[in-house]
Amino acid sequence: MALALDLSGQVAIVTGGGRGVGRGITQRFLDAGANVIICGRNEPDQLPKAGDREAVFVAADVRDIEAIQGVIRAADDRFGRLDALVNNAGGAPAASAADASPRFHEKILALNLTAPLHFSQAANAVMQRQEQGGSIVMIASVSGMRPSPGTAAYGAAKAGLISLAQTLAVEWGPKVRVNAVAAGMVHTEQSHLHYGDEEGIARVSSTVPLGRLATPEDIGDACVYLCSPLASYVSGANLLAHGGGEAPSFLDAASE
């Protein structure tokens, strides 16, 4: 028997929701019936849509407090409520921790940790006034749960998001639930930058117990669940969406 999650009438904000993982998250919320506002510095060529409903784009740099307030106001002006926030915007180019400049590290932390905190604070202010409260999801990463060579500041920020979700769940409950999704490796339009050509992606996929990289929609499914009534008693959790994780490297070394 199929189980479909129905978020009809609900309103969600997905930061960075126009491409990559964020686009998959946006699509799943639309598929579940929600109205979705996405934000980013550049509008995507095509907005995600489901049937006759299309995501609403608001231009915003999530590191800017006034821009954050603008996105929150857009949700209120257009829909009069805010049920879910998914802090997805983030990322980092590879850089040696020893050689990267202090400014580089600060910008990575601002995008991946401080911005989600500020956005969550603004969303919480709205959700606490609503009878139905709301739900906030932090898109974390396995990089925040293991060494993250080449992206040290990014990994530290993602570890911070997991901690942040746990703390905010305590501070903001019972009206607002806060959770994290620790995403594993995801196949997006930029996968080649991390894993090489299709052959390289196939080799990397073979290291995952489930035999493939995640799709953006896989991460979206986790977010929709956490924002649905099925997760009404889930708060302060870190949902691992990593296909089983990574096999310990010593196993290969021991068998050589």
C-alpha positions in Angstrom: 0.0 0.0 0.0 1.5 3.3 -1.1 1.9 6.0 1.6 1.8 9.6 0.2 2.6 12.6 2.3 0.2 15.4 1.9 1.4 18.9 2.6 -1.4 20.7 0.8 -1.8 24.3 1.9 1.5 24.4 3.7 4.2 26.9 2.9 7.9 26.1 2.7 11.0 28.1 2.1 14.0 26.2 0.6 17.2 28.2 0.5 19.3 27.5 -2.6 16.2 25.7 -3.9 16.7 26.3 -7.6 19.5 23.9 -8.4 21.4 20.8 -7.2 20.2 19.2 -4.0 18.0 22.3 -3.3 16.0 21.7 -6.5 15.3 18.2 -5.6 14.1 19.3 -2.2 11.9 21.9 -3.8 10.4 19.4 -6.2 9.5 17.0 -3.4 7.7 19.7 -1.4 5.8 20.7 -4.5 4.9 17.1 -5.3 3.6 16.8 -1.7 1.2 19.8 -2.4 3.1 22.5 -0.6 3.6 26.1 -1.8 7.4 26.7 -2.0 9.5 29.9 -2.0 13.1 29.4 -3.1 15.8 32.0 -2.8 19.3 32.4 -4.2 21.5 35.0 -5.8 20.4 34.0 -9.3 17.1 32.9 -10.6 17.2 29.4 -12.2 16.4 29.2 -15.9 13.4 27.1 -15.1 11.5 27.2 -11.8 10.5 23.8 -10.3 6.8 23.1 -10.7 4.2 20.4 -10.1 1.0 20.6 -12.1 -0.1 24.2 -12.2 1.9 25.2 -9.1 5.4 26.7 -9.6 8.0 27.6 -7.0 8.2 31.3 -6.2 11.7 32.8 -6.5 13.0 35.6 -4.3 16.5 37.0 -5.0 18.5 36.9 -1.8 22.0 36.3 -0.5 21.4 34.2 2.6 24.4 35.8 4.3 22.6 39.1 4.4 20.2 39.7 7.3 18.0 42.2 5.4 17.7 39.7 2.5 16.6 37.0 4.9 13.9 39.2 6.3 12.8 39.9 2.7 12.3 36.2 2.0 10.3 35.8 5.2 8.2 38.8 4.3 7.6 37.4 0.8 6.1 34.2 2.4 3.9 36.2 4.7 2.7 38.6 1.9 1.9 35.9 -0.6 0.7 33.1 1.6 0.2 34.5 5.1 2.0 31.7 6.9 5.3 29.7 7.1 5.2 26.0 7.9 8.7 24.8 7.0 12.2 26.1 6.4 14.9 24.0 4.8 18.4 25.5 5.2 20.0 24.0 2.1 22.1 26.8 0.6 25.8 26.1 1.1 28.9 24.5 -0.3 32.6 25.1 -0.6 35.4 24.8 -3.1 38.3 22.6 -2.2 41.1 24.4 -0.4 43.9 23.3 1.9 43.3 24.4 5.5 46.9 25.4 5.9 46.9 27.7 2.8 43.4 29.1 2.7 43.1 32.7 3.8 41.2 33.7 7.0 38.7 35.5 4.8 38.1 32.3 2.8 37.4 30.4 6.0 35.1 33.1 7.3 33.0 33.2 4.1 32.6 29.4 4.2 31.5 29.5 7.8 29.1 32.4 7.1 27.4 30.6 4.3 27.2 27.2 5.8 26.6 27.9 9.5 25.9 31.5 10.4 23.4 32.0 7.6 21.3 29.0 8.6 21.3 30.2 12.2 20.1 33.7 11.1 17.5 32.3 8.7 16.2 29.9 11.4 15.9 32.7 13.9 13.8 34.7 11.5 11.6 31.8 10.6 11.1 30.8 14.3 9.8 34.3 15.1 7.0 33.7 12.6 6.4 30.0 13.5 6.1 30.7 17.3 3.2 33.1 16.6 1.3 30.4 14.6 -1.0 28.0 16.4 0.4 25.1 14.3 4.1 26.1 14.9 6.5 24.9 12.2 9.4 22.7 11.2 13.0 23.6 10.4 15.5 21.3 8.6 19.3 21.8 8.4 20.9 20.2 5.4 24.1 18.9 7.0 26.6 16.4 5.6 28.6 13.3 6.3 31.5 15.8 6.1 30.4 17.0 9.5 30.7 13.5 11.0 34.1 12.4 9.7 37.3 14.1 8.6 36.8 16.5 5.7 40.2 17.0 4.0 40.2 19.8 1.5 37.1 21.3 2.9 37.9 21.7 6.6 35.8 24.8 7.3 32.9 23.3 5.4 33.0 20.1 7.5 33.3 22.1 10.7 30.2 24.2 9.6 28.2 21.1 8.9 29.1 19.6 12.2 27.9 22.9 13.7 24.6 22.5 11.9 24.0 19.1 13.6 24.7 20.6 17.0 22.6 23.7 16.2 19.6 21.6 15.3 19.9 19.7 18.6 20.1 23.0 20.6 17.3 24.8 18.8 15.0 21.8 19.2 15.4 22.3 23.0 15.1 26.1 22.9 12.2 26.4 20.4 10.0 23.4 21.3 7.2 22.5 21.5 6.0 24.9 18.8 8.9 24.4 16.4 10.6 21.2 15.6 14.2 21.4 14.4 16.1 18.5 12.7 19.1 17.9 10.5 19.7 15.7 7.4 23.2 14.5 7.1 23.4 14.0 3.3 26.0 11.6 1.8 27.3 11.9 -1.8 24.7 13.2 -4.1 24.6 13.0 -7.9 24.0 16.6 -9.2 24.9 18.7 -12.2 28.2 19.4 -10.5 29.2 15.9 -9.6 32.0 15.9 -12.1 33.8 18.6 -10.2 34.1 16.2 -7.2 34.2 12.7 -8.7 35.3 13.1 -12.3 33.7 11.7 -15.4 30.9 9.1 -15.5 33.5 6.3 -15.0 34.8 8.1 -11.9 31.2 8.6 -10.6 30.5 4.9 -11.1 33.6 3.9 -9.1 32.6 6.3 -6.3 29.1 4.9 -6.4 30.4 1.4 -5.9 31.9 2.4 -2.5 28.4 3.1 -1.2 26.6 0.1 0.4 23.4 0.8 -1.6 25.5 0.9 -4.8 24.7 4.4 -6.0 24.9 8.1 -5.1 21.8 9.8 -3.7 19.6 11.8 -6.0 18.6 15.3 -5.0 15.0 13.9 -4.6 16.3 11.4 -2.1 17.3 14.2 0.2 14.0 16.0 -0.6 12.1 12.9 0.6 13.9 13.0 3.9 13.0 16.7 4.3 9.3 16.2 3.4 9.1 13.4 6.0 10.7 15.6 8.7 8.2 18.4 8.0 5.2 16.1 7.8 2.8 14.9 10.6 4.6 11.5 10.5 7.6 13.2 12.2 5.5 15.0 14.8 7.5 13.4 17.6 10.9 13.8 15.9 13.0 16.9 16.9 16.7 17.4 17.5 17.4 14.4 15.3 20.1 13.9 12.6 18.7 11.8 9.9 21.5 10.0 8.0 20.7 9.9 4.2 24.0 8.4 3.0 23.1 5.1 1.5 24.7 3.1 4.3 27.8 5.3 4.7 31.4 4.3 3.8 33.0 1.0 4.4 36.0 1.3 6.8 39.2 1.8 4.7 41.1 -0.8 6.8 39.0 -3.6 5.3 40.5 -3.0 1.9 44.0 -2.5 3.2 43.8 -5.8 5.2 42.6 -7.8 2.2 45.4 -6.7 -0.1 
